[in-house]
Amino acid sequence: MTRQIIRITGEDRVDFLQGLVSNDVRRAPCWAALLTPQGKYLADFLIVPDRDALLIDVDARLADDLVRRLGMYKLRSKVAIEVTDMTVGRGTGPAPDRAIADPRHSALGWRLYGGAGDDGTDFDAIRVEHIIPETLVELIPNETFILEAGFERLHGVDFRKGCYVGQEVTARMKHKTELRKGLARLRIEGEAPVGTPITADGKEVGTLFTQSGGHALAHVRFDRLGPDMQAGAARLAAI
């Protein structure tokens, strides 16, 4: 896990992020996403208060683009955006002093800013067990809709906070439609590369992602789930 910590300072820091991201920044620490105006995922990150600053804990591969986009939205806001060399540690055992609980799910344990590395926990197994998506695996920029990826269940979106980029599409998916597609945990025999299409009776069901312990995460059409599906050489079944 390679993370980049971005520090947001300035008197407008809360209002600045509040108008951009999917969650209520006033309730940080929290998990949130930046979306396109069409409601599609661009990046996800944890937002953590740190005295007179907010820390954005993001996958390092998305950090440069995220900083660029935040700079575009800055306009006259009284904020400063700084890329830091701060490290982050995480684990599921006893939490060190100053660690925070991961706000997505209790099974993900703690995170320590200024700590280093993981404690050896198999986080892929935890993610598969609890259907928790990962950046650039199940969460794909310009493709993923966050409600289909479980953001509501994992406390990553707030429907009462007011406007943010992509809010209208997200709210419409919540209130006016029933999700027909989304992230699910399936039984799997064998294995196949991440991104392998899943089919059943010659029809497309979805896409295979993280696999662990005889189960897998997949983005699927719920109405096509069944007991006999294929993804390459792997066999899958609904749970």
Secondary structure as the mmCIF struct_conf table of DSSP 4:
data_model
#
loop_
_struct_conf.conf_type_id
_struct_conf.id
_struct_conf.beg_label_comp_id
_struct_conf.beg_label_asym_id
_struct_conf.beg_label_seq_id
_struct_conf.end_label_comp_id
_struct_conf.end_label_asym_id
_struct_conf.end_label_seq_id
STRN STRN1 ARG A 3 THR A 9
BEND BEND1 GLY A 10 GLY A 10
TURN_TY1_P TURN_TY1_P1 GLU A 11 ASP A 12
HELX_RH_AL_P HELX_RH_AL_P1 ARG A 13 GLN A 18
TURN_TY1_P TURN_TY1_P2 GLY A 19 LEU A 20
STRN STRN2 VAL A 21 VAL A 21
BEND BEND2 SER A 22 ASN A 23
HELX_RH_3T_P HELX_RH_3T_P1 VAL A 25 ARG A 27
BEND BEND3 PRO A 29 PRO A 29
STRN STRN3 CYS A 30 LEU A 35
TURN_TY1_P TURN_TY1_P3 PRO A 37 GLN A 38
BEND BEND4 GLY A 39 GLY A 39
STRN STRN4 LYS A 40 LYS A 40
STRN STRN5 TYR A 41 ASP A 50
TURN_TY1_P TURN_TY1_P4 ARG A 51 ASP A 52
STRN STRN6 ALA A 53 ASP A 59
HELX_RH_AL_P HELX_RH_AL_P2 ALA A 60 LYS A 74
TURN_TY1_P TURN_TY1_P5 LEU A 75 ARG A 76
BEND BEND5 LYS A 78 LYS A 78
STRN STRN7 ALA A 80 VAL A 83
STRN STRN8 VAL A 88 GLY A 91
BEND BEND6 THR A 92 PRO A 94
HELX_LH_PP_P HELX_LH_PP_P1 ALA A 95 PRO A 96
TURN_TY1_P TURN_TY1_P6 ASP A 97 ARG A 98
STRN STRN9 ILE A 100 ALA A 101
BEND BEND7 PRO A 103 ARG A 104
HELX_RH_3T_P HELX_RH_3T_P2 SER A 106 LEU A 108
STRN STRN10 TRP A 110 TYR A 113
TURN_TY1_P TURN_TY1_P7 GLY A 114 GLY A 114
STRN STRN11 GLY A 117 ASP A 118
BEND BEND8 GLY A 120 GLY A 120
HELX_RH_AL_P HELX_RH_AL_P3 PHE A 123 HIS A 130
TURN_TY1_P TURN_TY1_P8 ILE A 131 ILE A 131
STRN STRN12 THR A 135 THR A 135
TURN_TY1_P TURN_TY1_P9 LEU A 136 GLU A 138
STRN STRN13 LEU A 139 LEU A 139
TURN_TY1_P TURN_TY1_P10 PRO A 141 GLU A 143
STRN STRN14 PHE A 145 PHE A 145
TURN_TY1_P TURN_TY1_P11 ILE A 146 HIS A 155
BEND BEND9 PHE A 159 LYS A 161
TURN_TY1_P TURN_TY1_P12 VAL A 165 GLY A 166
HELX_RH_AL_P HELX_RH_AL_P4 GLN A 167 LYS A 176
STRN STRN15 LYS A 181 GLU A 189
BEND BEND10 GLY A 190 GLY A 190
TURN_TY1_P TURN_TY1_P13 VAL A 194 GLY A 195
STRN STRN16 PRO A 197 ALA A 200
TURN_TY1_P TURN_TY1_P14 ASP A 201 GLY A 202
STRN STRN17 LYS A 203 SER A 212
TURN_TY1_P TURN_TY1_P15 GLY A 213 GLY A 214
STRN STRN18 HIS A 215 ARG A 221
HELX_RH_3T_P HELX_RH_3T_P3 PHE A 222 ARG A 224
BEND BEND11 PRO A 227 PRO A 227
STRN STRN19 MET A 229 ALA A 231
TURN_TY1_P TURN_TY1_P16 GLY A 232 ALA A 233
STRN STRN20 ALA A 234 ALA A 238
#
